[in-house]
Amino acid sequence: MQTAFVDALMRILRIARFRFRHLRCSDSREDAICETVALCWVWYISLVRKGRNPAEFIGALARYGVRAVSSGRRACGQERANDVLSRRCQQRRQLCVSSLPKVSITHENVFEDALCDNTQTPVPDQVQFRCDFPAWEQRLPLVKQRLVKRLALGHRTKDLAGEFRLSEARISQLRREFSADYTAFCGDSASG
C-alpha cells in the first residue's frame, strides 16, 4: 500500500503545488502542500480498506485534498472558524492580524498605553491625566516637550544634562518648574 502511494505521490505533489501557487508565504504554501499529502494518505488508506483502488482516481483525490485544505480541513482536525488567529477565520471574515507596534514612549503609543495595567491610580485621575497632560505639553516649546518626555520616561538628570547640553542643576530646576506649571494648569482646568 505504501509503495503504491509513493508512486502516486509525485502526481499529488504536482497538483498541490499548482493549486497553492498563489500563496505568497513559502512556509504557508509548504504547509498547505504537506496537509494535502497527509489528507490524501488518510483517504488512500480508507479507500483501500473499503476494497477500492484509489490509484485509478489519484488526480481527483488530490484535487479534493486541495479543496479540503483550502477550506480549513486538516489531517488531524479542522481549524476553528471562530479563532481569529486561524487562517480560515481570517479569510472568511476578511480580517488582518498583525503585531502591535514596538514603541518605548507609552504616551505616544495608543495601543501600549491602552494595554498598560494600572491598578494603583483611580480611574478618574487616570482620565484627567490622559486628557490634561497632552494639552499642557502642547503649550511648551518643542525642546522642552522633548525634555518632558525624557523626564517622564525616568531618564537620569546627568544623562539629560549631556543630551540637552544643560547643567544638571538646570535640569533639576526645569523639572521643578514643569511640576509647578502642570499643577497650576490642572488647577486652572479644574476650576474652569
N, C-alpha and C positions, 0 to 999 in steps of 0.2 A: 504494500500500500504506500509506504514512504517513497520507494523508488518511482512509482507511478506519479506521485505528487511532485517529486523533484523534477521529473521530465516535463510536467505541466507548469512548473514554477516560472520558467522564463516567459511564457505567454502571459501569465498573471502579472508578473512584474512589468512587462511592456505595456499592458493595458492600464495598470495603475499609474505608472509614470506619465503616460499620455494624459490620463484623466485629471491628474493632480498637478499638471504643469503650470497651472495658473497660480498656485500658492507661491508667494514671493519668498517666504522664510524657508530656507532649505531644511531646517530641523522639523518644521511642521509638515513639510512635504514628505520627508522620510518617515515621520511618524504615521502619516496617513497611509503611505505605501505599505509599511510594516503591519498596520492594523488590517489592511485589506488582505494581505497574505495570511494573517492569523485567522481572520474570519473565513477565508476560503478553505483553510486547513480544517477548521472545525466543521464546516459544512461538508467538506470532502469525506471526512470520517463518518459523519452522519449518513450521507448518501450510500457509502459502501456498506454500512451496517444494515441499511434497508434493502440491500441487494441491487442497487442501481450502479451504473458505470459512469461516474462523473467526468471521465476523460472525454466522453462524447460531446459534452457541452461546457468545456472549461472556459471558453470565452464568455458565455452567458453568466457562469458562476463568478468570474472576475468582475464583470460589469455590475452584477448585483452587489458584490462586495464593495465596490467603489461607491455605489449609491448608498449603501448602508453606512459606510464610514462618513460620507458627506452629511448624512442626516444625524450623526452623533452616536451611532452604534459602535460598540467595541467588542472585542473577542471576550472580554471578561466584564460585561456590564454595559451600561449606557450612561452618557453624560447627563447630569441633571439639567432639566430645562429651566429651572429657576435659579441655578447657581450663576451669578453674574460673572464669575471667572471662567466659566466653561465657554468654549468656542461656539457651541450650539446656541446658547442663550444670546451671546453677542451678535451672532448672525441673524437670529430670528427677530430680536428686538432692536437691531441696528445700534448696539452700544459700542463704546470705545473705552477700554480700561487702560489707564496709564498710572505711573507712579507720581507721587506728589513731588513738586519741585524742591530741590535741595538749596535752601537759603538759610543763613545763620541769623539774620536780623528778624526777630519774631514779629515786630510790629509792621514790617513791610511785607511779610508773607501771610496772606489772609488764611490759607489752609493750615499752616502750622500754628497760627495764633488761635484758630478755632478749635484745633485738636488739643491744645495745651490744657491740661487738667489743673485747675486752681481751686482747691477746697478751703484755702485759708481766708481769702478775701471775700466778703459778702458780695452777692451778685449786683446790687445797686451801685456799690463802689466800683466794681469792675466796669460796669456800663458807663459810669461817669468818667472814669479814667480813659476808656477807649474812645469816648467822644471828645473830651476836653484836651487830652494830650496832643493829638494831631493838630487840633485847632490852635493850641498855644505854640506848638513847634513851628507852624507855618508863619507865625509873626516874626520869627527870628531870621537874621541874615543866614545865607547858605553855609558859611563857615561855622557859625555857631550851631546850626542844625546838625552838621556832621559831628561836631564835638558832643552835642547832647546825645546823639545816637551811640557814640562810642562810650560815653559815660553810662548810659542805660544798659549797655552790654556788660558793664563791670570791668572795663579796662583800667589798669593802674594809672595813677596820676603821673608817675615817672615816664611810662610809655607814651602817654598822650602828650606830655610836655615835649618830647623829642619829635613826635609826629607833627604837631601843630606849631613847633618852634616857639614855644612859650615856656616860661619858668614853671616849676612845679607849684610854686606859691600862687601864680596867676591861675593855673588850672583849678586849684582848690578854691580860690576866690570866685571864679566863674561858676563853679559848682554851687556855692552858697547863693550867688546871685540868681542862678537858674531856679533853685529851690524856692527862694523868696518870690521871684516873679511868677512861678507856676502857682504857688499858694495864693498870691494876690489875684491871678487870673481866675482861679477856681472860685475864690470868694466873690469876684465880680459877676461871674456867670451864674452862681447860685443865687445871688440877690436880684439879678436882672432877669 
